[in-house]
Amino acid sequence: MTGVEARGFGLVVIGDELLSGKRQDRHFPHLQGLLAERGLELRWVRLISDEAALITGTLRETLAGPDVVFSCGGIGATPDDRTRQCAAEALGVSLAVHPEGRQMLEERFGRPVEPSHRLRLVEFPSGASLIPNPVNQVPGFSIRDHHFMPGFPSMAWPMMAWVLDHHYTAWHDPDRLADRAIVVTGARESDVIPMLERFEQAHPGVRLSCLPNVRQGQFSLELGLRGNRDAVAATMPALQAEIAALGFEWQPVTLTVRHD
């Protein structure tokens, strides 16, 4: 398998304010859109609090896995910003002022960097590289396919795009993936389960989904296929034929994705 097929992308969003409902996460739909434009997929999302032990444990787990991970939030200099320290602990390395980061701060704030707590903004795990921040020039950092950036969407979103276009260009293939779906009127899940089980076994190269719906007493199912564009195109007629053989009518669905 190629890198993009063997590995996926994950997102960790950090912040008590999100879990309390004071703010709503917008990183998930935006990263999903950035990846889709490049023929890539988001495999998972985690929304966690600012608790240090939880951040460290989460990063230990994701660092042990195969996926490329974006982390948003907690890299500032206030006491509740703990992501930099937790990343270093999870990696088993020390924090150190990044020399290029210091230079960026000196250009931003003047020489020397005062007050000294501003240097915390570029204290990153040893061995990290920088992610440029086009908004205020205070960088994020990357290490071992984990990419850390602020929680502010105005900063994080262009930094996400920069990472994708500088580190994973070889994985880009906008035409690689396809989603196609049909709506089956009058059908319930129980009507199609045996057929779907047979279909999934016969076509392992695509992912099958089944979304039930009921509106004003009328049952329907949305059956979707996702995967390689050619495989989806070749497989959808077989799914349509199976539905017709069960005596149900179907209509194609136009899929839209919000990039927010």
C-alpha positions as CSV (number, residue, x, y, z in Angstrom):
1,M,0.0,0.0,0.0
2,T,1.1,3.6,-0.6
3,G,1.5,6.0,2.3
4,V,-1.9,7.6,1.9
5,E,-3.6,4.2,1.7
6,A,-1.7,2.7,4.7
7,R,-2.1,5.8,6.9
8,G,-4.8,8.4,7.6
9,F,-5.2,11.8,9.1
10,G,-6.4,12.5,12.6
11,L,-7.4,15.7,14.5
12,V,-7.0,16.5,18.2
13,V,-8.8,19.7,19.3
14,I,-7.9,20.8,22.8
15,G,-9.9,23.2,25.1
16,D,-12.2,23.3,28.1
17,E,-14.2,26.0,26.5
18,L,-15.3,23.6,23.7
19,L,-16.4,20.9,26.1
20,S,-18.3,23.4,28.2
21,G,-20.1,24.8,25.2
22,K,-18.7,28.3,25.4
23,R,-17.3,27.9,21.9
24,Q,-18.0,25.5,19.1
25,D,-15.3,23.6,17.2
26,R,-14.9,24.5,13.6
27,H,-11.6,22.8,12.9
28,F,-13.2,19.4,12.1
29,P,-15.3,20.5,9.0
30,H,-12.5,22.8,7.7
31,L,-9.8,20.1,7.9
32,Q,-12.2,17.6,6.3
33,G,-12.6,20.0,3.4
34,L,-8.9,20.7,3.0
35,L,-8.2,17.0,2.9
36,A,-11.0,16.2,0.5
37,E,-9.7,18.9,-1.9
38,R,-6.4,16.9,-2.0
39,G,-7.9,13.5,-2.3
40,L,-7.1,12.7,1.4
41,E,-9.3,11.5,4.3
42,L,-9.8,12.3,7.9
43,R,-9.9,9.1,9.9
44,W,-10.7,10.3,13.3
45,V,-11.3,13.3,15.6
46,R,-10.8,13.8,19.3
47,L,-12.1,16.7,21.4
48,I,-10.4,16.8,24.8
49,S,-10.0,19.1,27.7
50,D,-7.0,21.1,28.9
51,E,-6.1,18.4,31.5
52,A,-2.4,17.7,31.2
53,A,-2.6,14.0,31.9
54,L,-5.3,13.6,29.3
55,I,-3.3,15.5,26.6
56,T,-0.2,13.6,27.4
57,G,-2.0,10.2,27.3
58,T,-3.7,11.1,24.0
59,L,-0.5,12.1,22.3
60,R,1.3,9.0,23.6
61,E,-1.3,6.9,21.9
62,T,-1.4,8.9,18.6
63,L,2.4,9.0,18.4
64,A,2.4,5.2,18.6
65,G,0.0,5.0,15.7
66,P,0.5,5.4,12.0
67,D,-1.6,8.5,11.3
68,V,-0.6,12.0,10.6
69,V,-2.1,14.2,13.4
70,F,-3.1,17.8,13.5
71,S,-3.5,19.3,17.0
72,C,-5.2,22.6,17.6
73,G,-5.1,24.6,20.8
74,G,-3.0,25.0,23.9
75,I,0.4,26.2,22.5
76,G,0.3,29.7,24.0
77,A,2.1,31.0,27.0
78,T,-0.7,31.2,29.6
79,P,-0.9,28.6,32.5
80,D,-3.8,26.7,30.8
81,D,-1.8,26.2,27.6
82,R,-0.2,22.8,28.2
83,T,0.1,21.2,24.8
84,R,3.8,22.0,24.3
85,Q,4.8,20.5,27.6
86,C,2.5,17.5,27.2
87,A,3.9,16.8,23.7
88,A,7.5,16.9,25.1
89,E,6.5,14.5,27.9
90,A,4.8,12.1,25.5
91,L,7.8,12.1,23.3
92,G,10.3,11.7,26.2
93,V,12.3,14.8,25.3
94,S,12.9,18.2,26.8
95,L,11.5,21.5,25.9
96,A,13.9,24.0,24.3
97,V,13.7,27.5,22.8
98,H,13.7,27.0,19.0
99,P,16.5,29.3,17.6
100,E,14.5,30.1,14.5
101,G,11.5,30.7,16.6
102,R,13.4,33.1,18.8
103,Q,14.4,35.0,15.7
104,M,10.8,35.2,14.6
105,L,9.8,36.6,17.9
106,E,12.7,39.1,17.9
107,E,11.5,40.3,14.5
108,R,7.9,40.4,15.8
109,F,8.5,42.0,19.2
110,G,11.9,43.6,19.0
111,R,15.4,42.6,20.4
112,P,15.8,41.2,23.0
113,V,12.4,39.4,23.4
114,E,10.8,41.0,26.4
115,P,9.2,40.1,28.7
116,S,10.9,36.7,28.9
117,H,7.6,34.8,29.2
118,R,7.2,35.5,25.5
119,L,9.9,33.0,24.9
120,R,7.6,30.2,26.0
121,L,5.8,30.7,22.7
122,V,8.7,29.1,21.0
123,E,9.6,26.5,23.6
124,F,9.0,23.3,21.6
125,P,10.0,19.6,22.1
126,S,13.6,19.1,21.0
127,G,13.9,18.2,17.4
128,A,10.7,20.0,16.3
129,S,10.5,22.0,13.1
130,L,8.4,25.2,12.6
131,I,5.0,25.8,11.0
132,P,4.8,29.4,9.9
133,N,1.9,31.5,11.2
134,P,0.8,34.1,8.6
135,V,-1.3,36.0,11.1
136,N,1.0,37.0,13.9
137,Q,4.2,35.3,12.9
138,V,4.3,33.2,16.1
139,P,4.9,29.7,14.7
140,G,3.5,26.3,15.5
141,F,5.6,23.2,15.4
142,S,5.9,19.7,13.8
143,I,7.5,16.6,15.1
144,R,7.0,12.9,14.1
145,D,4.1,13.6,11.7
146,H,2.3,15.5,14.5
147,H,1.5,19.2,13.7
148,F,0.7,21.6,16.5
149,M,-1.0,24.9,15.9
150,P,-3.1,27.5,17.8
151,G,-6.8,27.1,18.5
152,F,-7.7,30.3,16.6
153,P,-9.2,29.3,13.2
154,S,-7.7,32.4,11.5
155,M,-4.3,31.1,12.3
156,A,-4.8,27.3,12.4
157,W,-6.5,26.9,9.0
158,P,-3.7,28.4,6.8
159,M,-1.2,26.5,8.9
160,M,-3.0,23.3,8.2
161,A,-3.0,24.0,4.4
162,W,0.8,24.8,4.6
163,V,1.5,21.5,6.3
164,L,-0.5,19.6,3.7
165,D,1.2,21.4,0.8
166,H,4.7,21.2,2.2
167,H,4.9,17.8,3.9
168,Y,2.4,15.6,2.0
169,T,2.3,16.8,-1.5
170,A,3.3,13.4,-2.8
171,W,0.0,12.1,-1.3
172,H,-2.2,14.6,-3.1
173,D,-4.6,13.1,-5.7
174,P,-7.8,15.1,-6.0
175,D,-9.4,12.5,-8.3
176,R,-8.6,9.5,-6.2
177,L,-11.7,9.3,-4.0
178,A,-15.4,9.3,-4.8
179,D,-18.6,9.2,-2.9
180,R,-21.8,8.1,-4.5
181,A,-25.2,7.3,-2.9
182,I,-28.7,6.4,-3.7
183,V,-32.0,6.8,-1.8
184,V,-34.1,3.7,-1.6
185,T,-37.8,4.6,-1.0
186,G,-40.0,2.5,1.2
187,A,-37.1,0.4,2.6
188,R,-36.1,-0.2,6.2
189,E,-32.7,-1.5,7.3
190,S,-34.2,-4.9,8.1
191,D,-35.2,-5.2,4.4
192,V,-31.7,-5.0,3.1
193,I,-29.3,-6.3,5.8
194,P,-28.8,-9.8,4.3
195,M,-28.1,-8.2,0.8
196,L,-25.7,-5.6,2.3
197,E,-23.8,-8.3,4.1
198,R,-23.4,-10.3,0.9
199,F,-22.5,-7.1,-1.0
200,E,-19.8,-6.0,1.4
201,Q,-18.1,-9.4,1.2
202,A,-18.3,-9.4,-2.6
203,H,-16.8,-5.8,-2.9
204,P,-14.2,-5.3,-0.2
205,G,-12.5,-2.5,-2.1
206,V,-15.2,0.0,-1.3
207,R,-16.8,1.2,1.9
208,L,-20.6,0.7,2.2
209,S,-22.8,2.9,4.4
210,C,-26.5,2.7,5.3
211,L,-28.4,5.7,6.7
212,P,-32.0,5.1,7.6
213,N,-34.6,7.9,7.6
214,V,-38.3,8.3,8.3
215,R,-40.3,11.4,7.4
216,Q,-44.0,11.7,7.8
217,G,-44.3,8.0,8.3
218,Q,-42.4,7.2,5.1
219,F,-39.3,5.0,5.5
220,S,-36.2,5.3,3.3
221,L,-32.5,4.4,3.2
222,E,-29.5,6.3,1.9
223,L,-27.0,3.7,0.7
224,G,-23.5,5.1,0.0
225,L,-20.3,3.8,-1.5
226,R,-16.9,5.5,-0.8
227,G,-13.5,4.6,-2.1
228,N,-11.3,4.7,-5.2
229,R,-13.1,6.6,-7.9
230,D,-12.9,3.8,-10.5
231,A,-13.9,1.1,-7.9
232,V,-17.0,3.1,-6.8
233,A,-18.0,3.7,-10.4
234,A,-17.7,0.0,-11.2
235,T,-19.5,-1.1,-8.1
236,M,-22.5,1.3,-7.9
237,P,-24.4,-0.5,-10.8
238,A,-24.2,-3.7,-8.8
239,L,-25.7,-2.1,-5.8
240,Q,-28.5,-0.5,-7.8
241,A,-29.3,-3.9,-9.4
242,E,-29.4,-5.6,-5.9
243,I,-31.9,-3.0,-4.7
244,A,-34.1,-3.4,-7.8
245,A,-34.0,-7.2,-7.4
246,L,-35.5,-6.6,-3.9
247,G,-38.4,-4.7,-5.5
248,F,-37.5,-1.2,-4.3
249,E,-37.1,2.0,-6.3
250,W,-34.0,4.2,-5.9
251,Q,-32.9,7.7,-6.9
252,P,-29.3,9.0,-7.1
253,V,-28.2,11.5,-4.4
254,T,-26.1,14.6,-5.0
255,L,-23.5,14.7,-2.3
256,T,-22.2,18.1,-1.1
257,V,-19.4,18.9,1.4
258,R,-19.2,22.1,3.4
259,H,-15.6,23.4,3.7
260,D,-16.7,26.2,6.1
